[in-house]
Amino acid sequence: MTTLSKPFLEIPRRNAEERPVEERIRDYNKTAKEMTQEQVVEQAKRCMNCGVPFCHNYGCPLLNVIPEINHAVSRGQWHKALDLLLDTSPFPEFTGIVCPALCEGSCVNGKDGDSVTNREIEHRVIETGYENGWVRPNLPLVRTNKRVAVIGSGPSGLSCAEYLNRAGINVTVYEVAEHVGGFMRYGIPDFRLPKTVVERRVELMKAAGVRFEMNVRIGKDISPEYLLRGNDAIVLCCGSRAPRDLKVPGRELSGIHFAVDYLTQQNRINGGEIFEFDETKCAKDKHVVVIGGGDTGANCIGTAIRQGAADVMQIEIMPNAPMKRAADNPWPEWPRIFKESASHKEGCSRKWNINTLEAIGENGKVKALRCSEIEWLRGEDGRMYNVPKKDGEFILQADLVLLAMGFVGHAIPEIVSAFNLRTDERGCIFRDSTGMTSAKGVYIAGDCATGQSLVVRAITDGKHVANGIIRTLLN
């Protein structure tokens, strides 16, 4: 047993290792290897018992008591650590894999050194719980006669359903797709989030009494009036479904797709779903260009490489982030610094400060992109704008173009119309502090309320709205 007096100084940060590139690009299995309990215990000892820990009250949206969890792990008290974690987090098996670890960005240890590996610790805690049979269905103490319909089974919908059910409310989750999980199921590849992780949690929720109805479209298969008559409340957790488009000449060419549509097809294949395969959404032997530099873009890169792309290029209109925090990005803010995902290491090229001007086609199919190098300037009003560089235009070969530029707005027109919801000048659905919309008894949570965000924030918002409904229905 270590007797280090200052382990946060003497034990180096250790991340989970990744499978070799040449091995992992041949399958869709998880990229990261599992850390052992011994390795995680050592990492937990790096938590420095801060006087004012920013990780859980500034960094973590769920307010996980990270120092206490890490302390329990450092002493080998895995069951205690699990209890502390589950007190605030309904699905640590999700956030322990896909969360960007906002807590690590505000870790005191990371101010002048390397932050504690909180995400790896969380992942090992929940997996240890499953391995030992400690994670069980959360059965309500008393079952009430109240009913709530949750529309959508992404992270916010699952979170909302989980907490409503714990309170004894009868919950039915309606999902338009074939399987539960929303963006976690269809927008995130298996090599990042294995779908067995989602399915395992869903089975626990079913065992606790939550009902799931799949392949149901509101307004077509089931009417809003039916839902309103049969439930005491309805929660809309439909996600953010309007991807930002590329408004350039040639956009209509075959072979230009939104990233989420591209990722969905491969996830459906991996899940064994039967559907009509679209060859234009397959990267095999193609020159692939991914427009957009976020996580979804990285997911497209990893998927294209596994499909056998000839080459993959990622372009981003924004400048490359610095290697260290800039002066206007102080700790404990989230560090806006350069990041390289596992997918980037698998074989792709990257360019920043690139604006796409035109898609060039042949016989109706995209063959290239006309692009321009740009530079960013600050105007007199203080706002940033870009200008093309002189002689900066170039042609980029492209047989498949994937648009991973984020989402715009969050109000889904058919949902707004179906429930006659009030929106603001930006088209966002109005809701009060409890999550209720302008329609009595109709609530909204997650990305369709807040706009595109993180899985952890969607889980947090679903929890918040569930608590508002519980107070209204049961008090």
KASUL-V433949 format. One record per backbone hydrogen bond with DSSP energy under -1.0 kcal/mol. CO is the residue of the C=O (numbers start at 1). NH is the residue of the N-H. If there is no record, write none. Layout:
CO NH
CO NH
//
This chain:
6 9
6 10
7 11
17 33
20 24
21 25
23 26
24 27
31 19
36 40
37 41
38 42
39 43
40 44
41 45
43 46
44 47
54 58
54 59
55 60
60 63
64 66
65 69
66 70
67 71
68 72
69 73
70 74
72 77
73 76
76 78
77 81
78 82
79 83
80 84
81 85
82 86
83 87
85 88
85 89
91 94
91 95
92 96
94 97
94 98
95 99
107 110
108 111
116 118
117 121
118 122
119 123
120 124
121 125
122 126
123 127
124 128
125 129
126 130
127 131
128 132
129 134
130 133
137 139
146 170
147 232
147 233
148 172
149 235
150 174
151 237
154 158
155 159
156 160
157 161
158 162
159 163
160 164
161 165
162 166
163 167
164 169
165 168
168 144
170 148
171 211
172 150
173 213
174 152
175 216
177 215
181 184
182 186
183 187
189 192
189 193
191 31
194 197
195 199
196 200
197 201
198 202
199 203
200 204
201 205
202 206
203 207
204 208
205 210
206 209
211 173
213 175
217 220
217 221
217 222
222 219
223 227
224 228
225 229
226 230
233 149
234 443
235 151
236 445
242 408
246 248
248 251
249 359
250 253
253 256
254 366
255 401
257 403
258 262
259 263
260 264
261 265
262 266
263 267
264 268
265 269
266 270
267 271
268 273
269 272
278 281
279 282
283 286
286 310
286 311
287 399
287 400
288 313
289 402
290 315
291 404
294 298
295 299
296 300
297 301
298 302
299 303
300 304
301 305
302 306
303 307
304 309
308 285
311 288
312 349
313 290
314 351
315 292
316 354
318 353
322 338
326 329
330 333
335 337
341 345
343 346
349 314
351 316
353 374
355 372
358 370
360 367
360 368
362 365
364 254
365 362
367 398
368 360
369 396
370 357
370 358
371 394
372 355
373 389
375 387
377 385
379 382
383 379
385 377
387 375
389 392
392 373
394 371
396 369
400 289
401 257
402 291
403 259
406 244
412 416
413 417
414 418
415 419
416 421
422 430
424 427
428 424
432 435
435 444
436 432
439 442
441 234
442 437
443 236
446 449
446 450
447 451
454 458
455 459
456 460
457 461
458 462
459 463
460 464
461 465
462 466
463 467
464 468
465 469
466 470
467 471
468 472
469 473
470 474
//
